[in-house]
């Protein structure tokens, strides 16, 4: 009976880079700002969800 031994090596690289406002074109900045404003407006309030914040405090 043959024996099969398999070895799999997986290597991943995740690159994180912080981009400053100075590096972005003005058009991209405007688009980002518009999306943020739309999402905040969709929630009807600019205040964070206090229930979620309280739950996090209780977990600590």
N, C-alpha and C positions, 0 to 999 in steps of 0.2 A: 504494500500500500504506500503510495507516494506521500511525502510530507511537503506541504507548501508553506513557506514562511514568507510573509509579506511585510515589508517595512515601508512606511510612508512618512516622509519628512516634509512638513509644510512650514514654509517660512513666509511671514507676511510683514510688510513694512507699511506703516501708517505715517504719513507726513502731515504734520500740522504746521500751519503757517498763519501768523497773525498779520492781517492786512490793515494798514492805517488808511485814514481818509485821504491822505495826500497821494496815496498810490492808486486810488480809484478815479476813473473819469467822472466828471460831474453828472453825466447821464445815468450811470450806474448808481451813484449815490441817491439821485432823485427817485429812481425806481425802488430802491430799498426803503427809502423813507415813506414812499407812497404805500408800499405793502404793509409796513408796520402800522401806519395810520389806519389803513383799511381794516386790519385785524383787530386793532384796539377798538375801532368804531363798531365793528360787528358784535363785540361783546357788550356794547352799550355802556361800558364804564371804563374809565382809565385806571381804576383802582384794582390791585391784585385780589385774587380770590382769598378771602380771609380764612375760609374753612381749610383750604389746603395749607396755608401758612401755620395755622394752629395745630394741624395734624403733625406737621414736621417738628414743631416745638415739642409736642408730646412724645415723639419718638426718641428724642435725645435724652 
